[in-house]
Amino acid sequence: MSADPLIAVLIGPGGVGKGTIAQRLTELDNGLWLSRSWTTRPQRPTETGSEYNFVDRATFEQAIAADQFLEWAEFHGNLYGTPLPKAPNNADILLEIEVQGAEQVRRANADAVVFLILPPSMEELEDRLRVRGDSDDHVARRLSSTPSELNKGHELATYVLVNDDVETVSREILSILEGLRLQRRNPSEKE
């Protein structure tokens, strides 16, 4: 079995449900460790504060200068980044990040498994953005960047899944991860 943890990356447009899926995955699989990202964006009214480490720009930029991130990117005027992972022993790493960050992760670790999460429709994506409390301007910016995010996401993705239902898509991801873990334990059995 490989000594290095498997790195699973969730990407997709804002509002697609990456955070909810990530939370469900870690509830269903105690062998997954979710790396908590940093951001300079303000906390939404619907958030508890556990979704990100919310920091100011100066703090974030100091961490960049100190080379403390696996990946980081600026998106819609805010900084987002994943600290260098410190997963518990025998745990695989789950990242919930932006497409730009996934490019950096792939450059650093070509074996990272990237899951592109799609919305059932653009109308549903817009509804999800509004339900979580995003302003009209933010919804418009997010929707305008979605096509380019999806194009880049399709280039990066190892797997593409539609989030019609959190439970269903989470179980699909876990099934894929279990197959990958089995291949890592028994490399001679690869297809």
PyMOL commands that set and color helices and strands:
alter all, ss='L'
color gray80, all
select helices_A, chain A and resi 18-28+57-65+99-108+122-131+136-156+166-185+187-189
alter helices_A, ss='H'
color red, helices_A
select strands_A, chain A and resi 7-11+32-34+38-39+53-54+69-75+78-83+92-96+113-118+159-162
alter strands_A, ss='S'
color yellow, strands_A
deselect
rebuild
show_as cartoon
